[in-house]
Amino acid sequence: MASGHTLSETAASIQSGARSATDTVREAIERAEKLQPRLSAFLSTDSQRALAKAAEVDAKRARRQPLGPLAGVPVALKDNLCTAFGATTCGSRILKPYHSPYNAHVVDCLESAGAIIVGKTNLDEFAMGSSTENSAFGPTRNPWDETRVAGGSSGGSCAAVAAGIVPAALGSDTGGSIRLPASFCGVVGLKPSYGRVSRYGLVAFGSSLDQIGPITSTVEDAALIFQVIAGHDPRDSTSVDRPVPELTKALSRPVKGTRVGISEEYFGPGLDGEVSKAVRAAIDLLAREGAEIVPIHLPHMKYGIACYYLIATAEASSNLARFDGVHYGYRTPHPEDVIDLYAATRGEGFGAEVKRRIMLGTYALSSGYYDAYYLKALKVRTLIKRDFEAAFESVDVIASPVAPTTAFRVGEKSQDPLAMYLSDIYTIAANLAGICAISIPCGFDSRSLPIGLQLTGPAFGEEAILSLAHQYQLRTDWHTRRPALIKGT
Ligand code: GLN
């Protein structure tokens, strides 16, 4: 891939024969390797397998056989998606070494469409974090400013797209982990509605919240990947059997007449002035183009962080019980007995944040505290969900910031978990409510760091957010800017 090209451009150049899949994939891998010491975007790359797959695409083309829509396009996967090839680490020592016996559903979808997986990207351990600093293998750096974080937990995937290594990557979003790093890295990140994309083969964090979604540099490209990975899969019981809309048509929906909701809850204290200004300017642009701006109220959003950090930790404590030194990955070398085997394996294998979450979640679920914490959080979650349902009776889309600030410095918040949790203040509500949301670039602050605009839609309302986001990109050029690092490499 000529660095910085979009997925659509890359796919078209391979389809037309202007470039071979082999050259495109080789270039992506070389770039990944070259930038690795600076960005730490990848946890593994597999050039042998990727080049063999690329050669298959080239051979198919030479024989004039039909090619899939993503034929020869290099893509990267967050390393909590299982692949039957290579390792799956979840950014954790406890899964070193772990080799999955099967591919995640989305991996099969991408490969069936012809995409070439070039590597697995860095993440906060088990996707718990907002900066990728919780990775056991070191933090990912932001391609716009290497002293800053890429955001998290899908930081590696977002940095890889922003740095022009791959035109598309997959991430997972439990409380903002696609959208937050997308906004910090100046790329597009889509969190689909709960149930839209099968999580079969995604290592579970918070099972009532997790969704897989695309990270790209344009909305059109995100729609393309979404179309390939969305749809029913009986292997995930939460996957919904509902037709996936034909998105290429939907993207041309006019802005005029779209009802865009604005809620003061997204513009409260803690929101950086420059972020607020850029987001408001984006909303003004939509208004000038004929969108109807409607004030709405989401009264329970202020409980979002508290509610999320009870539910997500409770589910995580249960999901992570399976890492016991017997079933997967790491095992402590000299256990005294079976209890010591569990305790020492988990003590040595998990990092500090994961241990904190397991303890918080176990506490919230324990007898005597269950009603006061976990059950209460579930009730508040219902109220948050109802707030959105009521809002979507009068609006099509809600516009807001993605994050209260732009990318912070590496180390700035790593000793203060609460400050880190507050980065998710605008993103977690969509996961609690099971609805869809997208992050798109809408400006830069005075340090030249990207700012993200979040468009949130109702459950299974991806068409509405993707079309408005695409129409915004047709009228702006924020998404076409590339970090200086691209020009210099
Ligand atoms: N930052 C949030 C957390 O730490 C969200 C993570 C995610 O979406 N995977 O839980």
Residues whose N, C-alpha, C, O or C-beta is under 5 A from the ligand:
A	BS01	LIG	A127 M128 G129 S130 G152 S153 S172 D173 T174 G175 G176 S177 D424
